[in-house]
Amino acid sequence: MAPTVVRDGKFRFFFFSREEERIHIHVTHPDGEAKFWLTPDVALAMSVGLSALQLRDAWVFWSTVTTRSGLS
């Protein structure tokens, strides 16, 4: 199961409910996908097909969402 956390334009942010314990978020886009580790440090875990600009846009949006919700 992969519940969607939020959508922004062509980006979909989601997680797999029965995946590894290390906290992370998956991002899909028509051009590709990425996975960001959220702990212990924020880091790009993997990316396929997304440009550096798309990765930056996804991360900036996610950072805004977590800051506004108090998750950061």
Backbone as a printed PyTorch tensor [residue, N CA C, xyz], in Angstrom:
tensor([[[  0.8450,  -1.1740,   0.0000],
         [  0.0000,   0.0000,   0.0000],
         [  0.8960,   1.2450,   0.0000]],

        [[  0.5480,   2.2320,  -0.8070],
         [  1.3620,   3.4480,  -0.9190],
         [  0.4760,   4.6900,  -0.8330]],

        [[  0.1110,   5.0990,   0.3830],
         [ -0.7490,   6.2710,   0.5310],
         [ -0.0690,   7.5530,   0.0480]],

        [[ -0.8300,   8.3630,  -0.6620],
         [ -0.3420,   9.6650,  -1.1010],
         [ -0.3930,  10.6210,   0.0770]],

        [[  0.7140,  11.3060,   0.3250],
         [  0.7840,  12.2990,   1.3930],
         [  0.2930,  13.6390,   0.8580]],

        [[  0.8010,  14.0220,  -0.3110],
         [  0.4240,  15.3020,  -0.9190],
         [  0.8010,  15.2700,  -2.4000]],

        [[  0.1260,  16.0970,  -3.1760],
         [  0.4550,  16.2900,  -4.5910],
         [  0.7720,  17.7560,  -4.8140]],

        [[  1.6980,  17.9950,  -5.7440],
         [  2.0450,  19.3650,  -6.1250],
         [  2.3430,  19.3550,  -7.6100]],

        [[  1.4570,  19.9490,  -8.3960],
         [  1.6500,  19.9140,  -9.8450],
         [  1.7280,  18.4740, -10.3200]],

        [[  2.8240,  18.1220, -10.9720],
         [  3.0000,  16.7630, -11.4780],
         [  3.6760,  15.8290, -10.4780]],

        [[  4.0300,  16.3540,  -9.2890],
         [  4.6800,  15.5330,  -8.2710],
         [  3.6600,  14.8620,  -7.3620]],

        [[  3.9370,  13.6090,  -7.0150],
         [  3.1530,  12.8770,  -6.0140],
         [  4.1290,  12.4150,  -4.9390]],

        [[  3.8610,  12.7840,  -3.6950],
         [  4.6920,  12.3960,  -2.5640],
         [  3.9580,  11.3030,  -1.7940]],

        [[  4.6330,  10.1990,  -1.5300],
         [  3.9600,   9.0640,  -0.8950],
         [  4.9680,   8.2100,  -0.1230]],

        [[  4.4410,   7.2390,   0.6130],
         [  5.2900,   6.2810,   1.3160],
         [  4.6550,   4.9100,   1.1970]],

        [[  5.4790,   3.8840,   1.4100],
         [  4.9820,   2.5120,   1.4600],
         [  4.8250,   2.1590,   2.9230]],

        [[  3.6440,   1.6970,   3.2860],
         [  3.3550,   1.4790,   4.7020],
         [  4.1200,   0.3060,   5.3110]],

        [[  4.6350,  -0.5950,   4.5170],
         [  5.3410,  -1.7650,   5.0690],
         [  6.7490,  -1.8780,   4.5070]],

        [[  7.4130,  -0.7540,   4.4080],
         [  8.7630,  -0.7310,   3.8760],
         [  9.7580,  -0.5980,   5.0180]],

        [[ 10.9880,  -0.3610,   4.7150],
         [ 12.0510,  -0.2620,   5.7140],
         [ 11.7500,   0.7690,   6.7990]],

        [[ 12.4320,   0.6300,   7.9240],
         [ 12.1630,   1.4870,   9.0780],
         [ 12.7140,   2.9020,   8.9430]],

        [[ 13.8080,   3.0790,   8.2090],
         [ 14.3950,   4.4220,   8.0810],
         [ 13.3850,   5.3540,   7.3990]],

        [[ 13.1220,   6.5030,   7.9970],
         [ 12.0830,   7.4040,   7.5130],
         [ 12.5100,   8.0550,   6.1960]],

        [[ 11.6030,   7.9890,   5.2300],
         [ 11.8730,   8.5450,   3.9020],
         [ 10.5680,   8.8520,   3.1970]],

        [[ 10.6730,   9.5380,   2.0830],
         [  9.5010,   9.8720,   1.2500],
         [  9.8380,   9.5500,  -0.2000]],

        [[  8.8720,   8.9960,  -0.9100],
         [  9.0170,   8.7280,  -2.3350],
         [  8.3380,   9.8530,  -3.1050]],

        [[  8.8720,  10.1590,  -4.2690],
         [  8.3120,  11.1920,  -5.1330],
         [  8.2440,  10.6310,  -6.5450]],

        [[  7.0770,  10.7450,  -7.1730],
         [  6.9750,  10.3740,  -8.5810],
         [  6.5570,  11.5840,  -9.4000]],

        [[  6.9060,  11.5300, -10.6500],
         [  6.6600,  12.5930, -11.6240],
         [  6.6040,  11.8780, -12.9690]],

        [[  5.9040,  12.4010, -13.9660],
         [  5.8830,  11.7270, -15.2650],
         [  7.2850,  11.4530, -15.8430]],

        [[  8.2650,  12.2600, -15.4610],
         [  9.6260,  12.0800, -15.9800],
         [ 10.4550,  11.0590, -15.2100]],

        [[ 10.0510,  10.7140, -13.9900],
         [ 10.8440,   9.7710, -13.2030],
         [ 10.4060,   9.7160, -11.7600]],

        [[ 11.3280,   9.2860, -10.9020],
         [ 11.0100,   9.1370,  -9.4830],
         [ 12.2540,   9.3570,  -8.6380]],

        [[ 12.0130,   9.5560,  -7.3450],
         [ 13.1130,   9.7450,  -6.4010],
         [ 12.6820,   9.2680,  -5.0180]],

        [[ 13.6810,   9.0910,  -4.1830],
         [ 13.4580,   8.7190,  -2.7860],
         [ 14.4060,   9.5690,  -1.9540]],

        [[ 13.8580,  10.2350,  -0.9530],
         [ 14.6510,  11.0740,  -0.0590],
         [ 14.6350,  10.4730,   1.3410]],

        [[ 15.8290,  10.2650,   1.9240],
         [ 15.9190,   9.9250,   3.3340],
         [ 15.5710,  11.1760,   4.1290]],

        [[ 14.8520,  11.0210,   5.2160],
         [ 14.4860,  12.1550,   6.0590],
         [ 15.2120,  12.1370,   7.3980]],

        [[ 15.7520,  10.9800,   7.7730],
         [ 16.5290,  10.8640,   9.0100],
         [ 17.7070,   9.9400,   8.7750]],

        [[ 18.7920,  10.0150,   9.4750],
         [ 19.0740,  11.0420,  10.4680],
         [ 19.3610,  12.3930,   9.8150]],

        [[ 19.8290,  12.3740,   8.5770],
         [ 20.0530,  13.6090,   7.8250],
         [ 19.2660,  13.5330,   6.5330]],

        [[ 18.8540,  14.6680,   6.0440],
         [ 18.1490,  14.7220,   4.7670],
         [ 19.1370,  14.4190,   3.6460]],

        [[ 18.7770,  13.4710,   2.7870],
         [ 19.6700,  13.0940,   1.6950],
         [ 18.8850,  12.4130,   0.5870]],

        [[ 19.3530,  12.5760,  -0.6110],
         [ 18.7620,  11.8910,  -1.7500],
         [ 19.2190,  10.4370,  -1.7070]],

        [[ 18.2760,   9.5150,  -1.6380],
         [ 18.6060,   8.0890,  -1.6050],
         [ 18.7760,   7.5340,  -3.0170]],

        [[ 17.8940,   7.9380,  -3.9300],
         [ 17.9740,   7.4890,  -5.3080],
         [ 17.1170,   8.3770,  -6.1890]],

        [[ 17.4470,   8.3910,  -7.4690],
         [ 16.6640,   9.1550,  -8.4380],
         [ 16.8410,   8.5300,  -9.8050]],

        [[ 15.7410,   8.4450, -10.5410],
         [ 15.7730,   7.9310, -11.9080],
         [ 14.9290,   8.8540, -12.7670]],

        [[ 15.5430,   9.4540, -13.7720],
         [ 14.8060,  10.2310, -14.7570],
         [ 14.5220,  11.6840, -14.4200]],

        [[ 14.7280,  12.1030, -13.1920],
         [ 14.4500,  13.4840, -12.8110],
         [ 15.7010,  14.3400, -12.9590]],

        [[ 15.5140,  15.5560, -13.4240],
         [ 16.6310,  16.4940, -13.5620],
         [ 16.9910,  17.0700, -12.1960]],

        [[ 18.1430,  17.7040, -12.1200],
         [ 18.5550,  18.3710, -10.8780],
         [ 17.5260,  19.4270, -10.4770]],

        [[ 16.9820,  20.1350, -11.4460],
         [ 15.9730,  21.1630, -11.1490],
         [ 14.6990,  20.5270, -10.5850]],

        [[ 14.2530,  19.4170, -11.1620],
         [ 13.0590,  18.7380, -10.6490],
         [ 13.2850,  18.2180,  -9.2360]],

        [[ 14.4730,  17.6820,  -8.9760],
         [ 14.7930,  17.2070,  -7.6250],
         [ 14.7770,  18.3630,  -6.6310]],

        [[ 15.3490,  19.4940,  -7.0280],
         [ 15.3480,  20.6620,  -6.1570],
         [ 13.9280,  21.1440,  -5.9080]],

        [[ 13.1170,  21.2180,  -6.9620],
         [ 11.7280,  21.6580,  -6.8140],
         [ 10.9500,  20.7390,  -5.8730]],

        [[ 11.1440,  19.4380,  -6.0260],
         [ 10.4560,  18.4740,  -5.1560],
         [ 10.8850,  18.6630,  -3.7110]],

        [[ 12.1970,  18.8130,  -3.5000],
         [ 12.6840,  18.9580,  -2.1310],
         [ 12.2310,  20.2700,  -1.5070]],

        [[ 12.2580,  21.3430,  -2.2590],
         [ 11.8070,  22.6390,  -1.7330],
         [ 10.3300,  22.5620,  -1.3500]],

        [[  9.5160,  21.9520,  -2.2040],
         [  8.0970,  21.8160,  -1.8790],
         [  7.9090,  20.9830,  -0.6190]],

        [[  8.5760,  19.8300,  -0.5380],
         [  8.4340,  18.9610,   0.6330],
         [  8.8880,  19.6800,   1.9010]],

        [[  9.9740,  20.4280,   1.8140],
         [ 10.4640,  21.1800,   2.9750],
         [  9.4400,  22.2080,   3.4460]],

        [[  8.7580,  22.8380,   2.4960],
         [  7.7150,  23.8040,   2.8220],
         [  6.5430,  23.1190,   3.5290]],

        [[  6.1500,  21.9630,   3.0240],
         [  5.0380,  21.2190,   3.6250],
         [  5.3790,  20.8250,   5.0610]],

        [[  6.5740,  20.2890,   5.2840],
         [  6.9280,  19.8400,   6.6200],
         [  7.1110,  21.0050,   7.5760]],

        [[  7.6200,  22.1240,   7.0990],
         [  7.7870,  23.3050,   7.9510],
         [  6.4230,  23.8380,   8.3800]],

        [[  5.4940,  23.9320,   7.4450],
         [  4.1470,  24.4510,   7.7590],
         [  3.3820,  23.5370,   8.6840]],

        [[  3.6220,  22.2230,   8.5850],
         [  2.8790,  21.2800,   9.4120],
         [  3.5560,  20.9920,  10.7430]],

        [[  4.7580,  21.5430,  10.9280],
         [  5.4810,  21.3230,  12.1690],
         [  6.2200,  19.9990,  12.2160]],

        [[  6.4090,  19.3580,  11.0730],
         [  7.0980,  18.0640,  11.0410],
         [  8.6080,  18.1890,  10.9730]],

        [[  9.1130,  19.3820,  10.7100],
         [ 10.5760,  19.5100,  10.5840],
         [ 11.2420,  19.6850,  11.9140]]])
